[in-house]
Amino acid sequence: MSPVFASRRQGGLSLIELLMFIVIVSVGLLGILSVMNVTVSASANPVIRKQALAVAEAMLDEVLSKDFQNDPADAANISATLGCTPNTAAPRCTQNTVAERQNYNDVDDFNGWNQTGVYQVDGTLAPILGTYTVTVGVAALNLSGVAGKQVTVTVAGGPESITLTGFRANF
């Protein structure tokens, strides 16, 4: 080969090779970005689930920490009002409401709790948890001759729903 032919030889990419490279890299990046998009959008769910679980645990602990019933004189616990039994005098005899939560004195006071928004015991709304729904149900049980109550707390936030169940015996 003569030196004239050696100097005419080019050492680069053609336009077609460059376009093929751009197309292949673009398709690869598109795939990676779509996987990252799905991962990032689903990563908030564990936070919502953990918040709902924390709220449900706190509510269940609060309910189970209360007395089994209002007053031993009201063994059937038939009183429909907060803290009111045949032996309770005014002024604390009021209907069970969320506003009266700080005065709840037994497990049954929480039966039928259904509230949108998570409220602290003093009645203030936790702003970050304003869209969560908290429900509480209390059912009487007979545990081998021992009176008991089953407490079910359900917290729903967005697509997540957590249900916890606890038991309270009359001891």
C-alpha positions as CSV (number, residue, x, y, z in Angstrom):
1,M,0.0,0.0,0.0
2,S,1.2,3.4,-0.8
3,P,1.2,6.2,1.8
4,V,-1.5,8.0,-0.2
5,F,-4.2,5.3,0.4
6,A,-3.3,5.0,4.1
7,S,-3.9,8.7,4.8
8,R,-7.4,8.6,3.1
9,R,-8.7,6.0,5.4
10,Q,-11.1,7.5,8.0
11,G,-11.3,6.4,11.6
12,G,-14.8,7.6,12.9
13,L,-18.4,6.6,12.9
14,S,-20.7,6.9,10.0
15,L,-24.1,8.7,10.3
16,I,-26.0,5.4,10.3
17,E,-23.9,4.0,13.1
18,L,-24.4,7.1,15.2
19,L,-28.1,7.0,14.7
20,M,-28.3,3.3,15.6
21,F,-26.3,4.0,18.8
22,I,-28.7,6.8,19.8
23,V,-31.8,4.6,19.2
24,I,-30.3,1.7,21.2
25,V,-29.3,3.9,24.1
26,S,-32.6,5.7,24.1
27,V,-34.6,2.4,24.3
28,G,-32.3,1.2,27.1
29,L,-32.8,4.4,29.1
30,L,-36.5,4.3,28.5
31,G,-36.7,0.8,30.0
32,I,-34.6,1.8,33.0
33,L,-36.6,5.0,33.7
34,S,-39.9,3.2,33.4
35,V,-38.8,0.6,36.1
36,M,-37.6,3.5,38.3
37,N,-40.9,5.2,37.9
38,V,-42.9,2.2,39.1
39,T,-40.5,1.7,42.0
40,V,-40.7,5.3,43.1
41,S,-44.4,5.5,42.8
42,A,-44.9,2.4,44.9
43,S,-42.3,3.4,47.6
44,A,-44.8,5.7,49.4
45,N,-47.1,2.7,50.2
46,P,-44.8,1.4,53.0
47,V,-44.9,4.8,54.7
48,I,-48.7,4.9,54.6
49,R,-48.9,1.3,55.8
50,K,-46.5,2.0,58.7
51,Q,-48.5,5.2,59.7
52,A,-51.8,3.2,59.6
53,L,-50.2,0.5,61.7
54,A,-48.9,3.0,64.3
55,V,-52.3,4.6,64.6
56,A,-54.1,1.3,64.9
57,E,-51.6,0.1,67.6
58,A,-51.9,3.4,69.5
59,M,-55.8,3.2,69.4
60,L,-55.9,-0.4,70.5
61,D,-53.5,0.3,73.4
62,E,-55.6,3.2,74.5
63,V,-58.8,1.1,74.4
64,L,-57.3,-1.9,76.2
65,S,-55.9,0.3,78.9
66,K,-59.4,1.3,80.1
67,D,-61.5,-0.5,82.7
68,F,-63.5,-3.5,81.7
69,Q,-66.8,-1.8,82.5
70,N,-68.1,1.4,84.1
71,D,-69.2,0.2,87.4
72,P,-69.5,-3.3,89.0
73,A,-73.0,-2.3,90.0
74,D,-73.8,-2.2,86.3
75,A,-72.6,-5.8,85.6
76,A,-74.4,-5.9,82.2
77,N,-72.8,-2.6,81.3
78,I,-76.1,-1.5,79.8
79,S,-75.6,2.2,80.4
80,A,-75.6,4.1,77.1
81,T,-73.8,7.2,78.4
82,L,-70.2,7.9,79.2
83,G,-69.3,7.1,82.7
84,C,-73.0,6.8,83.7
85,T,-74.1,3.9,85.8
86,P,-76.9,3.6,88.4
87,N,-74.3,4.9,90.9
88,T,-73.0,7.8,88.8
89,A,-74.2,11.4,89.4
90,A,-74.2,14.4,87.1
91,P,-72.4,16.3,85.6
92,R,-70.3,13.6,83.9
93,C,-73.3,11.8,82.4
94,T,-73.0,12.7,78.7
95,Q,-73.4,10.8,75.5
96,N,-70.3,9.1,74.1
97,T,-68.8,11.4,71.5
98,V,-65.3,11.9,70.0
99,A,-65.1,15.2,71.9
100,E,-65.6,13.3,75.2
101,R,-62.7,10.9,74.4
102,Q,-60.5,12.1,77.2
103,N,-63.3,11.1,79.6
104,Y,-63.8,7.6,78.3
105,N,-63.4,5.3,81.3
106,D,-64.1,1.8,80.0
107,V,-63.7,-0.3,76.9
108,D,-67.3,-0.1,75.9
109,D,-67.1,3.7,75.6
110,F,-65.1,3.2,72.3
111,N,-67.7,0.9,70.7
112,G,-68.9,2.4,67.4
113,W,-66.0,4.9,67.2
114,N,-65.9,6.0,63.5
115,Q,-63.8,9.0,62.8
116,T,-62.1,10.5,59.7
117,G,-58.8,12.0,60.7
118,V,-56.6,11.0,63.6
119,Y,-57.2,13.0,66.7
120,Q,-55.0,13.2,69.8
121,V,-56.6,12.6,73.2
122,D,-57.0,16.3,73.7
123,G,-59.1,16.6,70.5
124,T,-56.5,18.2,68.2
125,L,-56.2,16.8,64.7
126,A,-52.9,15.3,63.6
127,P,-52.5,17.3,60.3
128,I,-50.5,14.7,58.4
129,L,-53.1,12.0,59.2
130,G,-56.2,14.0,58.4
131,T,-57.4,11.6,55.7
132,Y,-57.1,8.4,57.7
133,T,-60.3,6.7,58.9
134,V,-60.3,5.0,62.3
135,T,-63.1,2.6,63.5
136,V,-63.4,0.7,66.7
137,G,-65.8,-2.2,67.5
138,V,-66.2,-3.9,70.9
139,A,-67.9,-7.3,71.3
140,A,-68.7,-9.2,74.5
141,L,-67.1,-12.6,74.8
142,N,-67.3,-15.5,77.3
143,L,-63.8,-17.0,77.7
144,S,-64.4,-20.3,79.5
145,G,-66.7,-18.7,82.1
146,V,-64.7,-15.5,82.3
147,A,-66.3,-12.3,80.9
148,G,-64.2,-10.8,78.1
149,K,-64.4,-8.3,75.3
150,Q,-62.9,-8.4,71.8
151,V,-61.7,-5.0,70.5
152,T,-61.3,-4.5,66.8
153,V,-59.5,-1.4,65.5
154,T,-59.4,-0.7,61.7
155,V,-57.4,2.1,60.2
156,A,-57.6,3.0,56.5
157,G,-55.4,5.4,54.7
158,G,-55.3,5.6,51.0
159,P,-55.1,2.1,49.5
160,E,-53.9,0.6,52.8
161,S,-56.1,-0.8,55.5
162,I,-54.9,-2.3,58.8
163,T,-57.1,-4.3,61.2
164,L,-55.9,-5.2,64.7
165,T,-57.8,-7.2,67.3
166,G,-57.2,-7.3,71.0
167,F,-58.9,-8.9,74.0
168,R,-59.8,-7.5,77.4
169,A,-60.8,-9.8,80.3
170,N,-62.6,-8.8,83.4
171,F,-59.9,-9.2,86.0
